[in-house]
Amino acid sequence: MDKLTLSVIKADVGGWVGHSSSHPDILNLAKNCMDQAKSSGLIIDHCVLNCGDDLELIMTHKKGENNADIHGLAWDTFVSGTELAKKLKLYGAGQDILSDTFSGNVKGMGPGVAEMEFEERKSEPIIVFMADKTSPGAWNFATYKMFADPFNTAGLVIDPSMHDGFKFEVLDVIKQESIIFNIPEEIYDILVFIGARERYITRRVWRKSDNEIAAVASTQKLALIAGKYVGKDDPVLIVRAQSGFPAVGEILEGFSFPYLVAGWMRGSHQGPFMPVSFKDANPTRFDGPPRVIAAGFQICEGNFIGPRDMFDDPSFDFTRKTVGEVTDYMRRHGPFEPNRLPLKDMEYTTLPDVKKKLEGRFKKEK
């Protein structure tokens, strides 16, 4: 059986209004581009969504990961979206388009990418998570809960197909080198690293018993690519569910606690990660708080049966209420840490430009 590839490629091509949401015309343009690609046979199926001001392209095809045609399709869609965004004078038009020329792969060019290749199972439930106003390290906590914490995922204890555990690939985004941890044996070791979520990012998870891919996250950090702050990364995450992987409910449970993530206003603050329905993925309070949506699909011969809006569920209302309380608490700190990010993380925001104005005014103590 030919393997199926699921590609999720996203970019911020312009915000409506400010950084809060995506204009309907941009979404319609993207859908038309995807429809044409489906008609031509380039892709099998697609789903176009937005999380805040990020345009999300979800595609199935048989061309494998890092395919130039698929990445070229996404790139051309983002470029066309940017042109329309400029005509509409949308905010930050083309923010994630960091090059004038496509080089065969969108990695390193601004957009975020998560792709996985697999043989479609008898039943193939998948959840695609999309975030706004945060960075790729935002997935560290949730993926650990899903695949490593038996208090979150009962299947790690009582399901024989999961009992051997999982392997985590962790990327050092500064040194651009990765390491693989075997879980549960190396739980203490992995926590040393993924707890520092702005440097060490969980990129892939495999089932340890047969190396079957379980989850893939985007890891692109715009500031490191551009050399300056150009917007937050707003990452995506693909997770396979059931039959040897965590159940849908165990996967979603990873977001039941609104843990703190980096990003929020000007990419310079910490705020609670808020699981919301599609209709509520339009952050406005202090440009936030950071949002996450979950699109659920059953995949049938490469076609999407969905999406289902997985966080459109009142059982997450308490989580969202807690987010409001934590937001109030954090905001009352104003420009003081921990609301503002630690100074080392602020080096990749707009703060260095302010510091330059004060160069020469610091005097050595005698």
N, C-alpha and C positions, 0 to 999 in steps of 0.2 A: 504494500500500500504506500502510495506517495505521501510524504509527510506534509502536513498543513502548517503554514506559517501565519501567526497572528502578530500583526504590527500595529503598535499604537505610537503615533507621531504627533506631537503637539507644538504649537507656537503661539505667542502673543503677537498678533498682527495689528492690534488697535483696540482700545477700550471705549466702551459706551456706557455710562458717562464717566470720564476719568478712567480709573482702573477697575470699575465695578462690574462690568458685564460685557457681553458681545452683542454687536448689532445684528438684527435678524437678516439683513442683506448679506452680511459676511457669511453667516451660516448657510444661507441659500446658495451663495456662490460656491462654497465648498461642497455642498451636496451635489450641485450640477457637475462639478469636476469629478467627483467620485462616481456619479452615475455614468458619465462618459467612459471612465476607466473600466467600469463593470461591463458596459456594453461592448467594449473593445476586447474583453477577455483578459485584460491585464490583472484585474483582481476578481475574486469570486464574489465577495460581498463587502459591505461597508456600513458604518454608522458614524454620523457626524454629531458631536455634542460640544458643549462648552462648559467650562467650570470658571466662573468669573469672566475675566477678559481673555481666557485662553481657548483657542480653537483646537479641538481634539479630533483627530482622524483615526478611526479604528477600522482596520482592514484585514481580510483574510485572502491568502493567495498560496501558490505552490512554488514560489521562487526562492524561498530560503531567506535567512537573515542577511541584512546589509546589502540587499539587492539594489543595484543602481536604478533600475526602472521604477521600483516602488518608492525609493527615496526621492527620485526625480519627480514622481507624481506629487508627493507631499510638498516638495520644494516649490514646484510650479503653482500648486494650490495656495501656498503661503504667500508667494510673490504676487499672485493675482489678488489675493485678499488684502495685501498691503497696498496695492494700487487703489483698490476701492476704498480702503480705510483713509488714505490720503485725500481722496476726492470728497469723502464725507467729513474730513477734518477730525477723525477720531483721535483719541489721545494715545500718544506713544506708537503711532502707526509704524509697523515694521520693526518693533522693538527687538524681537528675537531673530531678525534677519541680519546676520553679522558679516555677510559677504555679498558681493555683486555677482558672483559666478558660482554655479553649482559644480562641485568637484567629484560627483559620483556617489556621495554619501553625506547625509545631513549632519552626522556626528561631528562635533567641533565647529559647526557653522551657526549654532544658536538654538535650533529646535531640540526638544527632548524626545528621546526614543527608548521604547521598550519593545523587544521582539522575542518570541519564542517559537520553536519548531517542534512539532510532536505528531504522533499518530493519533488520529481521532478515536476516542474510545466509544464503546457501545452507547454511552451517554456522557456528554462532554459539557458539564457546567463550568463556566468561567466568570470571574468577576474582574472588571477593569476599574481600578480606583484612579481618580483624577483629582489633583489638589490645586489650590490657588493661594497665593500669598505665603508660600513657604518654600523650603529647599529639599533636595533629594533625601537628606538625612531624616526627614519626617517619617519615612517608612520603617526606620530601624526598630522603633518600639513595637509597632503593630506586627511586623513580620516575626519578630522574636516571640510575641505572644501567640501568634498563629501556629508556629512550627516548633517552638521550643518550651512553651510553658504549659504543663499539664493542668494547672489551675484554670487556664483559659480553654485549652483544647483537650477534652476528655479522651479523644481517640488516641492520643499519645500513650495512654494507660491501657485502654480497653479494646483497641482495634489492633489485631495482629498485623495488619498490613502497614501500620504506621509505627509499630512499637520499636522498630530498630532506629527510628529517628531520621534526621535530615542533615544535609550538608549546606553550609552557608558560604557563599563567596563574598568577601568583604574587600572593598576598594579603598585604598588610601588616595584621596583625590589630589593631595599635594605632590606626593612622590610618583603617582600614577603606577602603583603596583598593587597586586591583590594577594589575598591569602584565603585558603579554604579551611573552615572549621567543621569538625565532626561533632554533631550534637546528638545525645546529651553529654558525651564524654568531655567535651571542651567548653562547656557552658561558662565556667568561670573565666576562661581565656577570652572567649568572644566578647564577653561583657566589658572587659578592659577597653576594647576598641569601639564597639558600636555605641557605647554610652557617650562617646565624643562624636556626636552625630554630624557636626559640620566638617569633620575631616574623614571619618571612616564610615562608609556607606554600604549597606547590604545591597548587593547587585543581583545575585541569583540564589535560588534555593532549589536543591534537588532532593528527591527521596533517596535515602542512603542505600536501601536494599537493592535497587536496580538502576540508579542514576537517572530516573525519570524526572524531567524538569517540572518544578512545582510553581515557581514564581520568578518573575523578572521585573526589575525596577529600572527606571531611567536614572542616570547618575550625572548628567551634564550640569555643570555649574557655570552659569553665564559670566560671572565676574572673572573666573579663572580663564575663560576663553577670550573674553574681550579685553582683559587687563584693567577693567574698571567696572563700576556698578552701572548696569544697564537695565536692571529689573530683577525680580526674584525668579527662581528656576521653575517653580510650579510643576512638580514631577508627576509621573504616571507609574502605575504598578499593575501588573497582570498576575492573577492568582487562579490556579486550577483548583476545583473543589470536588469532594466526594471520592469514593472508591479508591482508597489508598492515600488520599489527601484530606486535609481538614474539611469537615462539613461546612456548608454555606454559613450556618449559624456560628460555627467556631471561628470562621474567617472574619465575619462581621463583628464578633465579640471583641476582636482586637482593638476596635475603635470605641468601645463602650466607656472607657476612661478617657476624658479629654486631656491627654498629656500635652505638655508645652512643646512647641516647635519654634524654630527661628523663622523670621520673615516679617509678616504683618506690615505696618506702615514703613515705606521706604526701604523695606528689607532689613530694617535695623532694630527690630524688637522681637520679644518672645511673647507668644500668645497661645491660648488653648486651641487644640485641633478640633474643629467642629464638624461632625458628620451631619450632612444635610441632604434633603431631596434636591432633585434637579432644579426645581423652581426657586429654591432658596440659596442657590450657589451664586449669589450676587453680593459679595461682601462690601459693606458701606461704612460700618462703624470703625473709624480709624483705619479705613481700608481693610477691614477684617471683621472679626477675627479670622485666622486662616481656616479655609473650608476644605472638605473632602466629600466627593460624591462617589457612588458605587453603581456601576452599570452591570447588571447581571444578564448573561446570555446562556442559552443552550445552543451549542453549535451542531448543526446537522449537515453533513457533507459540505462543510465549509461555509454554510449559510448561517446567518445570525437569526436565532429565534429570540427576539428581544429588541431593545433593552428593557429590563425591569429595573425600576428605580428602587434599589435595595435599602436605602436609608429613609424612604418614605414610609416610616413605621413609627407609631407612637411610643413603642418601647424604647426609642432613643430620646424621648422628650426629656427625661431626667438628665441625660448626658448634656443635652442642649441647654437645659436650665443651669446646670453646673458651669457650662461655658460662660453664660452671662455673668455669674457671680465671680468667676475667676477673671474674666475680662475687667470687671469693675475694680477688683483688687489690684491687678497688674497695672491698669491705666493710672491709678492714683499715685504710682511711683513717678509718673512723668518721665523726665530725661534721666532718671537714676536707674542703675541696674537693680533688680533683674528685669525690669520692663525693657530697658534698652539692652542690646546685646553686649557681651563682654568686649573690651577694647580690641582684642586680637581679631575678633570677627568683624568689627567695624571697619577694619582696614579695607574691606571689600565693599564698602558702601560709599556714600558721598562725604563722609566725615574727613578723609584725608585732604580734601580741597579746603576745608575750613582750617585744618591744622597748618596748612602751608602759609596762610595769612599771618600766622603768629611766629613763624620761623625767625630766629634771631632775638626774640624777646625773652627766651629762657636764659637765665644766667647761672653759671656754675657756682656752687657754694664754696666759699673760701675756708 
